[in-house]
Amino acid sequence: MKVLIMAAGVGSRISRHLQGQPKCCVDVDGKPLIRHTFELLKKKGITDIEIVTGYQEKYIHQALEGFAYARYFNPFYRVANSISSVLFAKDFITPNDDIMIMNGDVFMEEKIIDIVLSEKRSPVMLSDSSRIEDADYRFNWESDKLKKYGKELTNEQTTGEYVGIGILKTKDIVPFKQGFLDAVANEDYNCWWEDIIYRTVDKGADVFVNNVAGIFWAEVDYIEDYERIKEFVKTNN
């Protein structure tokens, strides 16, 4: 398996707390979050890693000193959503191996990677059924299949919060790639990379959900998310 990490964004909802650094470079127990992620992937035998950078990328390269990785720079990080990042990474998105795509500001326990590596279905989006009232991007699924998605879902409609990680087996990589190339060709620059997968649900395709409830994770969107990470690390060290 190879891993594509999205780390180009500014993170406007938390940026005033970050002293000009990308979200993926917040300190977690004395090291940048992105370095923690790389160490975790390496521990699990994953070394084919590509990262899309943009905002203040120098901090990311400093954080990853000593690691081998491919890097693509997205100069449009302020004017387009993550569809532009997968466009710049298109040469990495090939069906030679399964791929995990993750947002760079996700902190996760080791068990999350174990789940990813053991997953046989595709495409799969990770979700957490224990997070409903405070959920940001919401999923509704039945029998592990995604039915509805979006921030506008009510608590009653929501069965879990999206974790920020997706899995594509080799059979789904070419359709995914064509999907984001078409989106760019249609000037759909507000599109997120996940939207390419979600839109297949509307056409009747199966998108599977793996529920990781009970395993700690957090995406650094708000300062409260970062505080949760620090408290978890403090408690579990």
Buried (B, 14 or more C-beta within 10 A) or exposed (E): BBBBBBBBBBBEBBBEBBEEBBBBBBEBEEEBBBBBBBEBBEEBEBEBBBBBBBBBBEBBEEBBEEBEBBBBEBEBBEEBBBBBBBBBBEEBBEBEEBBBBBBBBBBBBEEBBEBBBEBEBBBBBBBBBEBBEEBBBBBBBEEBEBBBBEEEBEEEBBBBBBBBBBBBBEEBBEBBBEBBBEBBEEEBBEBBBBBBBBBBBEEEBEBBBBBBEEBBBBBBBBBEBBEBBBEBBEEEE
